[in-house]
Amino acid sequence: MNLSLGVKALIVVICALVSTIVALVGGFLSHTPGARKAVAVLFGGGVFGGCMILCMTVLTALGLL
């Protein structure tokens, strides 16, 4: 597909927003009572990175980026 630069930028922003939501859920699920919050934040950051890489890889394989 031959998408314009603006559409590609919107697709990347949507991927970042979806990755943020997944990271928030992962951080909430990994947090245990009494534990430090930094561990949950680091876990959420790792989940964000993994989800963003997965989204970009799938979109590139589909030819959208």
C-alpha positions in Angstrom: 0.0 0.0 0.0 1.1 3.5 -0.7 0.1 5.5 2.3 0.9 9.2 2.9 3.3 10.2 5.6 0.5 11.6 7.7 -1.4 8.3 7.7 1.8 6.5 8.6 2.4 8.9 11.5 -1.1 8.3 12.8 -0.6 4.5 12.6 2.6 4.9 14.7 0.8 7.1 17.3 -2.1 4.5 17.5 0.5 1.8 18.1 2.1 3.9 20.9 -1.3 4.5 22.5 -2.1 0.8 22.4 1.3 -0.1 23.8 0.8 2.4 26.6 -2.5 0.8 27.6 -1.0 -2.7 27.5 1.9 -1.4 29.6 -0.4 0.1 32.2 -2.3 -3.2 32.5 0.9 -5.1 32.8 2.2 -2.8 35.4 -1.0 -3.0 37.5 -1.0 -6.8 37.2 2.6 -7.1 38.2 2.4 -4.9 41.3 2.0 -6.8 44.6 1.0 -5.1 47.9 4.0 -4.2 50.0 6.4 -4.2 47.0 8.2 -1.2 45.6 6.4 0.6 42.8 9.6 1.0 40.8 9.5 -2.8 40.0 6.0 -2.4 38.5 7.1 0.7 36.5 10.1 -1.1 35.1 7.9 -4.1 34.2 5.4 -1.8 32.5 8.3 -0.2 30.6 9.5 -3.6 29.3 5.9 -4.5 28.3 5.6 -1.2 26.4 8.8 -1.8 24.5 7.9 -5.3 23.6 4.4 -4.4 22.5 5.7 -1.5 20.4 8.3 -3.7 18.7 5.6 -6.3 18.0 3.2 -3.7 16.6 5.8 -2.2 14.3 7.0 -5.6 13.2 3.5 -6.7 12.2 2.7 -3.4 10.5 6.0 -3.6 8.5 5.3 -7.2 7.5 1.9 -6.2 6.3 3.4 -3.4 4.2 1.7 -0.5 6.0 4.9 1.2 7.1 
